[in-house]
Amino acid sequence: MHKPLALALLLILPAGARPLKPAPAVVKTLSSRYKLPTPVSGNYASSGARDLADYVTMQQRFFPGAVVTAGFYDWRTTSRYRGHAGLHLGYDVAMPYGCPFSAGWSGTVTAIVVWSGEEHGITVQHPDGSSVTYGHVSPKCVVGQHVQAGEPIGTIAYNHVDVKMRDANGNYVDFGGNGRVLPAPQWAVEQPVVSREMLMANWLLAQNTLEMAEEDYRNEKLEGEKRRILLDGLRQKVPALKESQKMMAEYVEQGLVSRVTSEENHEELENAQKELARMEKARTSSPGRVKQLQKGLEAAQNRVKEARKLASARGITWKQVEAFVQATVASDKTLTRSVQAYKKNALTKNSAKLSSLEQELSKATNTLKTYEELFEMGGISRNELEDARQKQKILQAQVRAFKSSSSGQPGAD
């Protein structure tokens, strides 16, 4: 398991501390230098690629040298793939044999057809009725499967993926936009000529993408735990308030409580019921969000595996990637200062955040102990006691999650 590259490349961290993610300046510098897409959190599931250039950017996350080598209006003669000559009506994105590629838009796989040998065509239909066929590929999906934009759906079976789009009426669509058609690179017809430096930068950026996906997933799981605790509390609170409200009318008549107290109890019940309904509704969407982030995490893990595979084929190890980035940072004084400042700020923020959470937890624990004693003496209501318990549970979950994310060693496997 490879440790994160982190900023320990320049400065030694305190014992037991987890290395930080690469500084944004390092990622930005290497992305610009080797023309790699900067890794971003999340995925394209909400909208899909805007145009051809955006689709190529998606594929560059699997192979940094991916480029468009054939255009929509290119003329093609007859071949084993087509019965008559005519326009291409699609775009070829050159990528090496065996490299993963992704869907550009979310939809449902409606057909997988053999083209020649292990080369297939995969058709994905989108909600608006349009569809895209990805050709010269080996499928890693099945008919009927729903796929997200940016999700790997197969591997390259020749030396490119042919992307053809049709509208809801079956007409071919030129989605080229600002995408450019370039001459086929040397590696697409012979041996790869991608530099070792580019492969090392690609591995680093893939690892960075994975770390961000892991962080998004951890945060959503923590939010889910908080929602569960709050929901459990409301499910107990609402029935108790309803029971209390039934007795309020009688207590008001007997002069045991004021009318104002009864109205306050009724208002508290209404608010609790509204919050319970809201959270029950939100609970139904939470699993979908977790599933989406899980898919993003799996895609990021696959990117790391592919980046490592491409680098390993050239004899590159993770230690060499670390040394490469260390040399990159050390040779640039501005970048060195940026990395040092980032590390210092991140460590300070993490320390302050943990200290604040632990102080809040200590205070909540003491408050809960006091409330338990007061409840035994009849000094507070059960609702107040349950609210205190709920707050302590949430803070305990936050502290556990923060310590776990600070002490873990996520790998590149």
N, C-alpha and C positions, 0 to 999 in steps of 0.2 A: 504494500500500500504506500503510495507516494504522499509525503506531507505536502501541504500547500506551499507554494513558492514564498509568499509572504515577504515581509520587509526585514526579516532576520538576515536577509542577504547583506545588509549594511550594518545593522545594529543588533546586538544580542538582547533578547527579551528576558524579563525576569523569569526565574525558575517556575515551571508549572503553567506559564501563560501560553495561550494558543497563538501561533503566528497569525498575523493579520492578513487579510486579503491583499492582493497587489494594489498599490496605490493607483487611483484613477489616472494619474499622470503617466504611469508606466504603461498601463493598458492603452491609453490614447496615443502615446508616442509610438509603440510597436505597431498598433493598428494602422497608423498613418504611414509609417516607414515601409511596411510590407503590404500596404493596400489591403488590409484585412478588415472585415466588418467588426466594429466594436461590439462585444457581447452586451446584451441588454437583458433586463429581468423580464419574465413573462414570455408570451409567445404571440403569434399572429392570429390566434383563434377567433378574435372578435371581428376582424375585417378581412384578413387575407392579404395577399400581395396587391399593391396598387397597380403595378405594371410589370413589364419584363425585367426592368432593372431591379425592382424589389424582389422578384422571384429569384434572380441570380444571387442577390445578397443572401437570401435564405440558404441557397445551396452552398455558398461559400463558407457557411458554418460547418459544413461537412468536408469541403475541399476548397482551400483558399484560392486555388487557381482556376475555379470554374468561370467560364466565359461563354458568350453566345457566339456560335460559329456558323449558323445558317439562319436566314431570315424568312419572313412570311411570304415574300413574293419571289423567292428563288425558284428557278425552273428545274424540274427533276425529270429525268428520262425513266423509262421502264426499268424495273429491277425486281429482285425477289420480294420487295416490300410493296411494290405498286404495279398494277396491271397496265396503266397507261401514263404517258407523259403528262405533266401539268405543273401548276404552281405548288410550292411546298405547303403553304397555308398554316405554318406553325413556326416554332423556333427550336433550334438545337442548342442545348446547353452542354458543352463539353465537360466531362468528368471521367475519372479513370474507371476501368472495369472493377466491379466489386464495391465501389464506393456507395454509401447510402445516399438517397435523395428524398426530398419531402414533397408532400402535396403543397400547392401554393394557396389553396382555398379550402375551407371546410366543406364537407359534404358526405355523401354516401357512395361507397363503391358499388357501381351497377354492373360492371363487366370486367373480366380479365381474359384476354384473348391471346393465344399463341401467335406470334408474328413469324419467327424463324428460330429454330433451335431453342435455346433458353431465353430468347428475347420475346417479351410479352408487351401487350398494351393494356394499361389499367385506366379505366374510365371512372371518374368521380363526378357525380351530379350534385349541383349546389342547390340550396333552398329556392333560389329565384328561377330554377328551371334550366339554367345554363350548365355546361359540363366541360371538363377538361380530360383529354386522354394523354397519358404519359407513356411514350413508346421506347422500345429498345431496353427494357428493364426486366429484372426478375422480381416478381411480387413478394412482398412480406405482409400481405393483407388478404382479406377474403371478400367475396361478393356479399353485400349487405352490411358490411362494417362501416361505422361512422368514423371519419378521420378528421382531425383538426388541421388547420393551416399550419405549416411548419413541422408537422408530424412525419417522421420517416415512414414510407409505405413500400419501400423496395430498395433494390440495389441496381447499379448500372450493369447491364449485360453486354454492352459493346464498348463504346467510348464516349457516349453522350446520352442525354435524355431528350426525346423529341416531345415538345409540349404543344398540343393543339387544343384551342378553345372554341366551343360552339355556343350560340345563344339558345334560348328556349325553343326557337323554331328550327334549330339544326343548322343555322348558317355559321360559317367560320368567322371568328372574331380576331382582328388584329389587335392584340393587347400590348403591342410593343412600347408605346409611350416613349420614354427617354432612353430606353435600352439600346445599346449599340451592338452591331454585328462586327466581330473581329476575325482576323484570319485564325485558322485552327492552330493552337499552340503545338510545339514540337512533341510534348508528351502525349497529345491526343492521337498521334499517328506512330510515334516511336517510343522512346524511353522518357520518363519524367525528367524535367530539367528544373524543377522547383528547388530553390536554394535551401541549404540546411538551416539557414537563419529563419527563412519563412516557415519551415516546418516546426522549428522550435517556438517561434512566436505563436503559431497556430495552436500548439499544444498548451502553451500558457493561457491563451485566451479561452480555449475550450475549458480548461480547469477553472478559470475565473467565472465562466458561465455556469458551471456546475455549482460552485460555491454560492452564487447568487440564487440559483434555483433551490438549493438546500435551505438557504436563509428564508426565502419566501414560504417554503413548505413548513418550516419550523414555526414561523410567525402565524401562519394560518391555523396550524394545529393548536397553538397556544390560545388564539382567539376562540377556537372551537371549545376548548376546555373552559374558558371564561364564560362563554355562552351557556355551556352545559350547567355550570354552577349556578349562574343567575336563573336559568330556567327551572332548575330543581327547586330553588328558593321560592320562586313565584308560584310554582305548583303547590307548594305547601302554604304559602301566604294567602292566596286567594280564598281557599276554603275556610281558613281561619277567620279572615275578615268577613266572609259571608255569615258565618256562625255568630260572630260578634255583632253584626248588623241586625240580625234577627232579635237579639236581646236588647238592643239599644232603645227601641221604642218603649219597651216595658220599663227600662231603667229611667228613661226620661219622665214617664208618667209617675214613677215612684220617687222622682227627685234625686236619684242616685248619681245621675250624670246630667250635664247641661245639654240643651239642644244644640249648642255650638259644637260640643264634643261629638254628638251623634252625626252632625253634618260633616265634620272633619273625617270621621270614620267612613262615611259613605263616599266622600271624595277620594279617600285613600284606596277604597275598594275599586272604584271606577278606574283610577289611574293604574292600579295593579292589573286589572283585567285587560286594559288596553295594551299595557306593556307585555303581558303574557301572550296576547293574540299576535302582537308584532313579532315577538321572539319565536313563537311557534311557526310563523310564516317564514321567518329568516332561517329557521332550522332546516327547512326543506331545501333551501338553495345552498346551504353550507356543504353538504356532501359533493355537490357538483363542482364547487370551487376547489375542494380538496382533491377531487379526481383530476381536475384540469391541471392543478399544480403538480400532482403526482406524475401525470403524463409529461409535463415540462421537465420534471426532474429526471425521468427515464430518458427523455430525448437528450438532455444535457450529459447524462452518463454515457449514452451511445456516442455522442460527439467526442468525449474524452477518449473513449476506446478507439475510435477511428483515428483521432489525431495521434494517439500513442502508436497505433499500428503503422501509420504513414511514417512517423519519425523513426520507429524501431527498424523499419525496413532499410533505413539509411544508417543504421548503427547509432542512433541518437538515444541517449539515456536522459532520465529526468535530472540527474546531477549536472549534465551538460546544459540543460535548459536553465537551471539555476545559475550556473556560471556565466552563461550567455547574457542573462538579464542583469546579473551583478555587474558585468563588464559594461553593458549598455548604460546603466545608471551611473556607474563610477566615471564614465567618460563624458558625462554631461553635468556640469556643476548646477545648472538650474534644476535639472531633474533630481539631482541628489538632494538639494534643499527641499524640493517639493515632497520627496519621499520621507525625509526626516520629519518635516512638519506634519505630514499626514499621520505618521506613526505616533508621534507625540500626542497629537490631538485625539486620535482614536483611543489610545491607552487611557488618556485622561477622562474621556467621555465614558468609556466602559467602567472605569473604576468609580466614577461619580454616580453612574446609573445603578451599579450594584450596591453601593453604599446607601443610596437613597431608598432602594427597594428593601434592603435589610432593616433600615430604620423604620420604614412604614410597617413592615411585618412585625417588628418588635412592639411597636405602639399598638397595632391591631390585636396582637396576642395578649398584651396587658389589658386592653379594653375589654376583650372577650372574657378574660378571667374575672374582671370586675362585674361585667354584666351577668355572668353566671351566678355570682354571689347575690347580686341585687334581685335577680329573678327568683332565687330561692326564698328571698325575704318578701317577695311580692312588690318590689320597688319598680320594676319595669315590665313591659308586656313581652309575650313570647315573640312577637314580630320584631321588636327591637333586638332581642337576643339572636334571632335567626339572621337578621341583617348583619350583625357583628360577626357571626360565624361565616357568613358568605364572603364578607370582605377579607377575612383572614385566609380562607381557602384560595381565593383568587390571587392574593399576594404570595402565598406559598407556591402556587403553580408558576407565577412569574419568576420568582427567585430560582426555582428548580430549573426552569427553561433557560434562564440567563446563564446560570452556572454551567449547565450542560453545553450550551453553544460556545462558551468561553474556554472550556477545558477539552473539548472534543478534538479529534484529529481526522477530519474528513480526508479521504484519499482520492486518488485518481482512478481507482479500479471501477 
